[in-house]
Amino acid sequence: MEVSLAQINNYSHEIQEKWTKEQDLLRKRLIVQDDFIWRLPNLPPGEQEPANVLKYVGGVDVSFSKDDPSLACGAFVVFDLVTHQVVYEDYSIVTLEIPYLPGFLAFREAPIFLDLLEKMKNVAHPCYPQLLMVDGNGLLHPRGFGLACHLGILADLPTIGIGKNLHQIDGLTQSRVKQLLEANENCDQDYIPLRGDSGCIWGAAIRSTEGSSKPIFVSVGHRISLATAIEMVKLTCQFRVPEPIRQADIRSREYLRKRQLGNEQNKQSNFV
């Protein structure tokens, strides 16, 4: 049976209305200040870290198949801030049936990450993350409630949103941010606050590595302040993107590639 464009648009409108209401309910639980018992590992070298220092930082990302855009691999890794090693990793291959609607990415991707987090929690793994970094935005979002906010609330974890591209909202544009970064080059700070026309600070643009021409865009997800989020990003950046997210990205693409290669080899063997 053919579906008309009008039916598709009506369906999308109904979904958007439903998701908007869900977002508004979740937003009431949002905490945008530091709300955790650990502290940052910033003691002088050689000094023993206290028991409540932050050690385990999670990173999540999704990679998509080039051949089938509905086929995706969600990756969840835990990065040890002391050893600078990945101490846990898990993956989920999914066929995404939920459509992508701008501003509502969380409804498509958050369930993947929540399942992976719940799986780790159920086995009482000792490296369960104290903080989560998300390849996606937090407050820096057209509705002020991106994937990092959504996931942080449902997982009840301090969460930071890391965007590679700028959401152009409240007068913030690529050219404007570029000008501000260039004007800030002679200052000691390696970031600028993303203050919109309304006066609201949505996040920060950070040149995370020396000489980088492309900033990343950091925003509060849940249970963390922007100042702490910036410090955490600087603490975990070996390259442009914080290492927990970078590792999740690399490993999700590799896991998906191997899975597809294995499936292709199985198909070929069936014809032998």
HELIX and SHEET records of a PDB file:
HELIX    1   1 LEU A    5  ARG A   27  1                                  23    
HELIX    2   2 ALA A  106  ASN A  122  1                                  17    
HELIX    3   3 LEU A  147  ALA A  155  1                                   9    
HELIX    4   4 GLN A  174  ALA A  183  1                                  10    
HELIX    5   5 LEU A  226  THR A  236  1                                  11    
HELIX    6   6 GLU A  243  ASN A  270  1                                  28    
SHEET    1   A 8 GLN A  85  THR A  95  0                                        
SHEET    2   A 8 LEU A  71  ASP A  80 -1                                        
SHEET    3   A 8 TYR A  56  PHE A  64 -1                                        
SHEET    4   A 8 LEU A 131  ASP A 135  1                                        
SHEET    5   A 8 THR A 159  GLY A 163  1                                        
SHEET    6   A 8 ILE A 216  HIS A 222 -1                                        
SHEET    7   A 8 ILE A 201  ILE A 206 -1                                        
SHEET    8   A 8 TYR A 191  ARG A 195 -1                                        
END                                                                             
